[in-house]
Every structure is written in structure tokens, then in C-alpha cells.
Amino acid sequence: MNHPRAYTAFREQRGHQYRTSTYIQWGDASESRSLGSCLLLNPGSAALFQTRPAAGHAIMGQIKPDPTMEQLIRFTEAVYPERPLKGRLYVYHLFSLQNPSSNDAIESFEQLVEKQETTLEQQIAPLEELRQHPWLLLGWGCLQRKTGRHFSALKSLWQKQIALSGVPAFGKRCANGQDYHHPCPQLFSMRAAILHDLVTIYRETLGKRPSSPASTLDSGRT
């Protein structure tokens, strides 16, 4: 049975929890080739099966997939119908500060940048890493309130980095034309519909590009 498993790296610093690396694994753990990647807002509530890291330390381990990860699993298996599926879906976030509330997360992130406890550049994946993915699903959500200048600048930096990488990027655009719907809406009744839309957009975006994953990545920062 090829049931996917989720792994992440946690780090605690000055009372804040960061999730700095996340991927979903199909097949043997040695299969590190990229099936694809996604870019979401920030890590939510998923926690390690084992003990949380001590202050100033990092720990890597398995986590129970949350609803967003379960939806990403459904999406990946829909665009790669062949079985058994082998490889990883790499999950990026605009910033790595963990918080289940997006509004609180953005506000805390703004404060951390103001205090110089983190920088925008520290949140961005390297070009050589992004280029190893066959595609990138954008889905940080349709933000309804005014956000801070650091968060706005961060989104722009990510978009510039993605453009430079050349990796095909897609998502379901929000009404504002700038943001992208989250792949796992809070309303359960909407999840099947957006999954269908994202699979359709994927097929339209990738067209006749080779869909077989061929790249490999280590388990570093994602």
C-alpha cells in the first residue's frame, strides 16, 4: 500500500515556532524526486508525532497530514494517475512562522521583521531549488484585509523569484487578480469544486509538457 506520509522540520526561536521544511512522500523515503510543489501562506497547526524541539534547536519528523495536506494529496494523485506513485510534493510557505490564524500570523510576521528577528530574504527558496520542480501551485489565499508593507513586499519577492526560476506556476486567481485561492477552503462543501478547478488549470497550464517527475531534491529548506 502506497499511503503518502508527511514530514516537516520545526524550529523554535524566541518563543516562536517555525516550520521550515515540509514535504509529502509517496513510496520509499529514498524517493526524493519532485512530483511538484506548492506555495501557501504560512504553516498551520500540524504537529510532530514526537516531542517538540527545545528552544534554539530544530527537529525533523513525521506529522499527521492536516486537511490542507490531505487536499494536496488528492490533487497530486489526480494529476499523476499512474500507480504506484513515487516521489515528493514539496510544500513552501510565504513565511515559515507557524500560526493557525492567518491574520495573527501576518501581524506577528510584520512585527518580527520590524524587530529584525527575521528578513524577507530568509523566507525565499533558492533559485536552484525551485528549478528542480516540474510545477508550482500558488495558493496563499484571498486576503480580505489590508496587510502590512513587509508582507506585500514578501509576496512580490516570491513572485520575482518564481519568474526567474522559469518553473511553470499556476493557481486559481482571486477576484482581486493578485492573489490565489487556497487549495483547501474552510467550507468542506467547496473543496471538491476547487480541486476540480485546480486540476483543470494544471492541465491547461502544463499542456503537453512532460508530466513525469524527474528531479531530485534533498530534504533541506522547503
C-alpha positions as CSV (number, residue, x, y, z in Angstrom):
1,M,0.0,0.0,0.0
2,N,1.4,3.4,-1.0
3,H,-0.1,5.7,1.5
4,P,1.6,9.1,1.5
5,R,3.3,10.4,4.6
6,A,4.0,14.0,5.6
7,Y,7.3,15.2,7.1
8,T,8.4,18.6,8.4
9,A,11.2,20.4,10.2
10,F,10.3,22.5,13.2
11,R,12.5,25.1,14.9
12,E,11.7,27.2,18.0
13,Q,13.3,30.6,18.4
14,R,12.5,33.3,21.0
15,G,9.1,31.7,21.8
16,H,8.1,31.4,18.2
17,Q,7.5,28.1,16.3
18,Y,8.8,27.9,12.7
19,R,8.1,25.1,10.2
20,T,11.0,25.4,7.8
21,S,10.7,22.3,5.6
22,T,7.7,20.3,4.6
23,Y,7.1,17.6,2.1
24,I,4.6,14.8,1.4
25,Q,6.2,11.5,0.5
26,W,4.9,8.7,-1.8
27,G,6.9,5.4,-1.8
28,D,10.2,4.8,-0.1
29,A,11.8,7.6,1.7
30,S,14.8,7.4,-0.7
31,E,12.5,8.6,-3.5
32,S,13.2,12.3,-3.2
33,R,12.4,13.3,-6.8
34,S,10.0,16.2,-7.0
35,L,6.4,15.5,-8.2
36,G,5.7,19.2,-7.9
37,S,5.5,22.0,-5.3
38,C,3.1,24.5,-3.9
39,L,3.3,27.9,-2.2
40,L,0.9,28.6,0.6
41,L,0.6,31.4,3.2
42,N,2.2,30.0,6.4
43,P,2.3,26.8,8.3
44,G,-0.8,26.0,10.3
45,S,-1.5,23.6,13.2
46,A,0.1,20.4,12.1
47,A,2.4,19.0,14.8
48,L,5.1,16.3,15.1
49,F,4.3,12.9,16.4
50,Q,7.2,13.1,18.7
51,T,8.5,15.8,21.2
52,R,8.5,19.4,20.1
53,P,12.0,21.0,19.6
54,A,13.7,22.6,22.5
55,A,14.3,26.4,22.3
56,G,17.1,27.2,19.8
57,H,17.0,23.7,18.3
58,A,15.5,22.1,15.1
59,I,13.9,18.7,14.7
60,M,12.7,16.8,11.6
61,G,10.0,14.2,11.8
62,Q,6.7,12.8,10.6
63,I,3.4,14.7,11.1
64,K,-0.2,13.8,10.7
65,P,-1.5,15.4,7.5
66,D,-3.9,18.2,8.2
67,P,-6.9,19.0,5.9
68,T,-4.7,21.1,3.6
69,M,-2.2,18.3,3.2
70,E,-5.0,15.8,2.5
71,Q,-6.3,18.1,-0.2
72,L,-2.8,18.4,-1.7
73,I,-2.6,14.6,-1.7
74,R,-5.8,14.4,-3.6
75,F,-4.6,17.0,-6.1
76,T,-1.3,15.3,-6.7
77,E,-2.8,11.9,-7.2
78,A,-5.4,13.4,-9.6
79,V,-2.7,14.9,-11.9
80,Y,-0.5,11.7,-11.6
81,P,-3.0,8.9,-12.1
82,E,-0.3,6.2,-12.6
83,R,0.4,3.9,-9.7
84,P,2.4,3.3,-7.7
85,L,3.3,7.0,-7.3
86,K,6.9,7.7,-6.1
87,G,8.4,11.0,-5.1
88,R,7.6,14.1,-3.1
89,L,5.3,17.1,-3.2
90,Y,7.3,20.0,-1.6
91,V,5.3,22.5,0.4
92,Y,6.6,26.1,0.5
93,H,5.1,28.9,2.5
94,L,5.4,32.7,2.0
95,F,6.9,32.7,5.5
96,S,7.7,29.9,8.0
97,L,6.2,31.3,11.2
98,Q,3.6,28.7,12.4
99,N,0.2,30.0,13.4
100,P,-3.3,28.6,12.6
101,S,-4.7,32.1,12.3
102,S,-3.7,33.8,9.1
103,N,-4.4,37.3,10.4
104,D,-2.4,36.7,13.6
105,A,0.4,35.1,11.6
106,I,0.7,38.1,9.2
107,E,0.6,40.6,12.1
108,S,3.3,38.6,14.0
109,F,5.4,38.3,10.9
110,E,5.3,42.1,10.4
111,Q,6.5,42.6,14.0
112,L,9.3,40.1,13.6
113,V,10.6,41.9,10.5
114,E,10.3,45.3,12.3
115,K,12.4,43.9,15.2
116,Q,14.9,42.5,12.7
117,E,14.4,39.0,14.1
118,T,13.9,37.8,10.5
119,T,14.2,39.1,7.0
120,L,12.2,38.8,3.8
121,E,15.1,37.2,2.0
122,Q,15.3,34.4,4.6
123,Q,11.8,33.3,3.5
124,I,12.6,32.8,-0.2
125,A,13.6,29.5,-1.7
126,P,16.9,29.5,-3.7
127,L,16.6,29.6,-7.5
128,E,18.4,26.3,-8.0
129,E,15.9,24.6,-5.6
130,L,12.8,26.0,-7.3
131,R,14.2,24.9,-10.8
132,Q,14.1,21.3,-9.8
133,H,10.3,21.2,-9.6
134,P,8.1,20.4,-12.6
135,W,5.5,22.9,-11.4
136,L,4.4,25.2,-8.6
137,L,0.8,25.5,-7.4
138,L,0.1,29.0,-6.0
139,G,-2.5,29.1,-3.2
140,W,-1.8,31.5,-0.3
141,G,-5.4,32.6,-0.2
142,C,-7.6,35.6,-0.9
143,L,-6.7,38.0,1.8
144,Q,-9.7,40.2,2.7
145,R,-8.0,42.8,4.9
146,K,-5.2,45.3,4.4
147,T,-1.9,43.7,5.1
148,G,1.4,45.2,6.1
149,R,4.1,46.5,3.9
150,H,6.5,43.7,4.7
151,F,4.0,41.1,3.8
152,S,3.2,42.8,0.5
153,A,6.9,43.1,-0.3
154,L,7.4,39.4,0.6
155,K,4.8,38.3,-2.0
156,S,6.5,40.5,-4.6
157,L,9.9,38.9,-3.8
158,W,8.4,35.4,-4.1
159,Q,6.8,36.2,-7.5
160,K,10.0,37.6,-8.9
161,Q,11.9,34.6,-7.7
162,I,9.4,32.2,-9.3
163,A,9.5,34.2,-12.6
164,L,13.3,34.0,-12.6
165,S,13.2,30.2,-11.9
166,G,11.1,29.6,-15.0
167,V,9.1,26.9,-13.3
168,P,5.5,26.7,-14.6
169,A,3.3,28.3,-11.9
170,F,-0.5,28.3,-11.7
171,G,-3.4,28.6,-9.4
172,K,-7.0,29.8,-9.2
173,R,-6.9,33.6,-9.1
174,C,-8.9,35.6,-6.6
175,A,-11.3,38.4,-7.6
176,N,-8.6,40.9,-6.9
177,G,-6.4,39.5,-9.7
178,Q,-3.3,39.4,-7.5
179,D,-3.8,36.5,-5.0
180,Y,-4.7,32.8,-5.4
181,H,-7.4,30.7,-3.8
182,H,-6.2,28.4,-1.1
183,P,-6.5,24.8,-2.3
184,C,-8.4,23.7,0.8
185,P,-11.3,26.1,1.6
186,Q,-12.6,26.2,5.2
187,L,-16.1,25.2,3.9
188,F,-15.9,21.4,3.3
189,S,-18.6,21.7,0.7
190,M,-16.3,23.8,-1.5
191,R,-13.3,21.5,-1.5
192,A,-14.3,19.2,-4.3
193,A,-15.1,22.1,-6.6
194,I,-11.8,23.9,-6.1
195,L,-10.0,20.6,-6.5
196,H,-11.7,20.1,-9.9
197,D,-10.8,23.7,-10.9
198,L,-7.2,23.3,-9.9
199,V,-6.8,20.0,-11.8
200,T,-8.3,21.7,-14.9
201,I,-6.0,24.7,-14.5
202,Y,-3.0,22.4,-14.1
203,R,-3.8,20.6,-17.4
204,E,-4.3,23.9,-19.2
205,T,-1.1,25.4,-17.8
206,L,1.2,22.3,-18.3
207,G,-0.4,21.4,-21.7
208,K,1.8,18.9,-23.4
209,R,4.8,19.4,-21.1
210,P,6.2,16.1,-19.8
211,S,4.3,15.3,-16.6
212,S,6.7,12.6,-15.3
213,P,8.7,13.8,-12.4
214,A,12.4,13.5,-12.9
215,S,14.1,15.9,-10.5
216,T,15.5,15.2,-7.1
217,L,15.9,17.3,-4.0
218,D,17.3,16.8,-0.6
219,S,15.2,17.3,2.5
220,G,16.5,20.8,3.1
221,R,14.6,24.0,3.4
222,T,11.1,23.9,1.9
